[in-house]
Amino acid sequence: MSSVLTVTDPTAVNLLTRGRARWVLGGFLHGENTVAEVARELKGDLRVVHRDVLALRNAGLLRVVREQKRAGRPVKVYEATAAAFFVPFSATGAAELTELSGLRARRYDALFDLASTRKFALLHHEQGAGREWGVRLYLNAEGLISVDESYEGAELVDAAVRWQGPTGLMLDARAEVCLSVAEAKEVQIELIRLLMRLQPGGLKDAPHGTGQPFLLRLGLIEVTEQELEGLI
């Protein structure tokens, strides 16, 4: 099996850049496997996974290596045609580099926003005690204009300094900050370290499947003053 296979065939490119089929192919990257075993690993429907396997085979991404005899039809054993696959941007038809992950990113953000709205509504119902929630405009401790959200009657303290809303296992924060290049690099490193620590190998429960699924959304990007003003 070759190490990395560059893929440019349109059918194979479509399978590798969109949807579920690429995860099905991933189930064969560690070696020989069957449709049933991959369906079990992915917790997917056997018939759906079987259709994906046939599509991957027809696209030259999977091949049959042998058959296991059993009563009735023998079971086909497949393997990936390479240890890894690479789809060059030029073969995707995308107009921008960010389009390669854009569809999943939009689904991710939509799910994050939906889950955040649902969780916040639940926490507000449990902890709000009938208090009105709304938008505030005031001068903060530094004499700067501040716009945030909190309960009516809450102290005029920035939410980023002291959160006075409902509390629970959620965080959905956005911030506009002015940083030097050195400070921005320091923040970037801290965020990367956090992501590395959250990988399955760095956690106690995740490798054993005893944790709960959470979404984490991090970002840091430089913008112009004019673009920042457009957020007002």
C-alpha positions as CSV (number, residue, x, y, z in Angstrom):
1,M,0.0,0.0,0.0
2,S,1.5,3.4,-1.0
3,S,1.9,6.0,1.7
4,V,-0.1,9.0,0.4
5,L,-2.3,8.9,-2.7
6,T,-3.0,12.2,-4.5
7,V,-6.6,12.1,-5.6
8,T,-7.9,14.2,-8.6
9,D,-10.7,12.0,-10.0
10,P,-14.0,14.0,-9.5
11,T,-16.0,11.2,-8.0
12,A,-13.2,10.3,-5.5
13,V,-12.7,14.0,-4.7
14,N,-16.4,14.4,-3.9
15,L,-16.3,11.4,-1.6
16,L,-13.2,12.7,0.2
17,T,-14.3,16.3,0.7
18,R,-18.0,16.0,1.6
19,G,-20.2,14.0,3.9
20,R,-20.1,10.7,5.6
21,A,-18.2,8.5,3.1
22,R,-14.8,9.8,4.1
23,W,-15.3,8.7,7.7
24,V,-16.3,5.3,6.4
25,L,-13.1,5.2,4.4
26,G,-11.3,6.2,7.7
27,G,-12.5,2.9,9.2
28,F,-10.2,1.1,6.8
29,L,-7.1,3.1,7.2
30,H,-5.7,1.0,10.0
31,G,-5.9,-2.2,7.9
32,E,-8.4,-4.8,6.7
33,N,-11.9,-4.4,7.9
34,T,-15.5,-5.4,7.1
35,V,-18.6,-3.3,6.4
36,A,-20.3,-4.6,9.6
37,E,-17.3,-3.7,11.8
38,V,-16.9,-0.2,10.4
39,A,-20.7,0.3,10.8
40,R,-20.3,-0.7,14.4
41,E,-17.3,1.5,15.0
42,L,-19.1,4.5,13.5
43,K,-22.4,3.6,15.1
44,G,-23.9,3.9,11.7
45,D,-26.7,2.1,9.8
46,L,-25.3,-1.1,8.1
47,R,-27.1,-0.5,4.8
48,V,-25.9,3.1,4.6
49,V,-22.3,2.2,5.4
50,H,-22.5,-0.6,2.8
51,R,-23.6,1.9,0.1
52,D,-20.7,4.2,1.0
53,V,-18.3,1.2,0.8
54,L,-19.5,0.4,-2.7
55,A,-19.1,4.0,-3.7
56,L,-15.6,4.1,-2.3
57,R,-14.7,0.9,-4.0
58,N,-16.0,2.1,-7.4
59,A,-14.0,5.3,-6.9
60,G,-10.8,3.3,-6.4
61,L,-10.4,4.2,-2.7
62,L,-11.2,0.8,-1.3
63,R,-10.5,-2.7,-2.6
64,V,-11.5,-6.2,-1.7
65,V,-8.6,-8.2,-0.3
66,R,-10.3,-11.5,0.5
67,E,-13.6,-13.1,1.5
68,Q,-14.5,-14.8,4.7
69,K,-16.5,-17.9,4.2
70,R,-19.7,-18.4,6.2
71,A,-23.1,-19.9,5.8
72,G,-24.8,-18.0,3.0
73,R,-22.9,-15.2,1.3
74,P,-19.2,-14.8,2.1
75,V,-18.2,-11.6,3.9
76,K,-16.0,-9.3,1.9
77,V,-12.9,-7.9,3.6
78,Y,-11.8,-4.5,2.4
79,E,-8.7,-2.3,2.8
80,A,-8.0,1.3,1.7
81,T,-5.9,1.6,-1.5
82,A,-3.4,3.9,0.4
83,A,-2.4,4.7,3.9
84,A,-3.5,8.3,3.4
85,F,-5.1,10.4,0.8
86,F,-4.5,14.0,-0.4
87,V,-6.9,16.1,-2.4
88,P,-5.2,19.2,-3.9
89,F,-7.2,22.4,-3.8
90,S,-7.0,22.7,-7.6
91,A,-9.1,19.5,-7.9
92,T,-11.9,20.5,-5.7
93,G,-13.6,23.3,-7.7
94,A,-13.6,25.5,-4.7
95,A,-13.1,29.2,-5.2
96,E,-11.4,29.9,-1.9
97,L,-9.1,27.8,0.3
98,T,-11.5,28.2,3.2
99,E,-14.3,26.5,1.2
100,L,-12.6,23.1,1.7
101,S,-13.9,23.1,5.3
102,G,-16.6,25.7,5.0
103,L,-19.6,23.3,4.8
104,R,-18.7,21.5,8.0
105,A,-17.7,24.8,9.7
106,R,-21.2,26.2,9.0
107,R,-22.9,23.1,10.3
108,Y,-20.6,23.2,13.4
109,D,-21.4,26.9,14.1
110,A,-25.1,26.3,13.5
111,L,-25.1,23.4,16.0
112,F,-23.0,25.4,18.5
113,D,-25.5,28.3,18.3
114,L,-28.5,26.0,18.6
115,A,-27.0,24.2,21.6
116,S,-26.0,27.5,23.3
117,T,-29.5,29.0,22.8
118,R,-31.1,25.9,24.2
119,K,-28.8,25.7,27.2
120,F,-29.0,29.4,28.0
121,A,-32.8,29.3,27.9
122,L,-32.8,26.3,30.3
123,L,-30.4,28.0,32.8
124,H,-32.4,31.2,32.6
125,H,-35.6,29.4,33.4
126,E,-34.0,27.6,36.3
127,Q,-32.1,30.5,37.8
128,G,-33.7,33.7,36.6
129,A,-36.3,33.9,39.4
130,G,-38.6,36.0,37.2
131,R,-35.9,38.7,36.6
132,E,-35.9,40.5,33.2
133,W,-32.9,39.8,30.9
134,G,-31.8,42.5,28.5
135,V,-29.2,44.7,26.8
136,R,-27.3,47.3,28.8
137,L,-25.5,50.5,27.7
138,Y,-23.3,52.2,30.3
139,L,-19.8,53.5,31.1
140,N,-17.6,50.9,32.7
141,A,-15.0,51.3,35.5
142,E,-12.5,52.7,32.9
143,G,-15.0,55.3,31.7
144,L,-15.4,53.4,28.4
145,I,-18.7,52.8,26.7
146,S,-19.9,49.2,27.3
147,V,-22.7,47.2,25.7
148,D,-23.5,43.8,27.1
149,E,-26.4,41.7,28.4
150,S,-27.4,41.0,32.0
151,Y,-30.4,40.9,34.4
152,E,-32.2,44.1,35.2
153,G,-30.7,45.6,38.4
154,A,-27.4,43.8,38.0
155,E,-24.3,45.8,38.9
156,L,-22.8,47.9,36.0
157,V,-19.8,45.7,35.6
158,D,-18.6,44.3,32.3
159,A,-19.8,40.7,31.7
160,A,-16.3,39.8,30.7
161,V,-15.0,41.0,34.1
162,R,-17.8,39.5,36.3
163,W,-20.6,37.5,34.8
164,Q,-23.9,38.1,36.6
165,G,-26.1,35.9,34.4
166,P,-27.1,32.3,34.7
167,T,-24.3,29.8,35.2
168,G,-23.7,26.3,34.0
169,L,-21.5,24.2,31.7
170,M,-21.5,26.5,28.8
171,L,-19.4,29.4,27.5
172,D,-20.2,31.5,24.4
173,A,-18.0,34.6,24.5
174,R,-16.8,37.1,21.9
175,A,-14.2,39.8,22.5
176,E,-12.6,42.6,20.5
177,V,-9.2,43.3,21.8
178,C,-6.1,45.4,20.8
179,L,-2.9,43.4,21.0
180,S,0.7,43.8,20.0
181,V,2.1,41.1,17.7
182,A,3.9,39.6,20.7
183,E,0.7,39.6,22.8
184,A,-1.3,38.0,19.9
185,K,1.3,35.3,19.5
186,E,1.2,34.6,23.2
187,V,-2.6,34.3,23.1
188,Q,-2.3,32.0,20.1
189,I,0.1,29.7,21.9
190,E,-2.2,29.5,24.9
191,L,-5.1,28.5,22.8
192,I,-3.1,25.9,20.9
193,R,-1.9,24.5,24.2
194,L,-5.5,24.3,25.4
195,L,-6.5,22.4,22.3
196,M,-3.6,20.0,22.6
197,R,-4.5,19.3,26.3
198,L,-8.1,18.5,25.2
199,Q,-7.0,15.8,22.8
200,P,-8.3,12.4,23.9
201,G,-4.8,11.3,25.1
202,G,-4.7,14.2,27.5
203,L,-8.0,13.6,29.2
204,K,-9.0,11.0,31.7
205,D,-12.6,10.1,30.6
206,A,-12.5,10.6,26.8
207,P,-10.4,7.5,26.0
208,H,-12.8,5.3,28.0
209,G,-15.9,6.8,26.4
210,T,-17.3,8.0,29.8
211,G,-17.4,11.7,29.0
212,Q,-20.2,13.7,27.4
213,P,-19.8,15.4,24.0
214,F,-19.0,19.1,24.0
215,L,-18.3,21.6,21.3
216,L,-15.4,24.0,21.6
217,R,-15.1,27.1,19.4
218,L,-11.9,29.1,19.5
219,G,-10.5,31.7,17.1
220,L,-8.1,34.6,16.8
221,I,-7.8,36.8,13.7
222,E,-6.5,40.3,12.9
223,V,-9.0,42.7,11.4
224,T,-8.8,46.4,10.2
225,E,-10.1,49.3,12.3
226,Q,-12.8,49.8,9.7
227,E,-14.0,46.2,9.9
228,L,-14.1,46.4,13.6
229,E,-16.2,49.5,13.5
230,G,-18.7,47.6,11.3
231,L,-19.5,45.4,14.3
232,I,-21.1,48.3,16.3
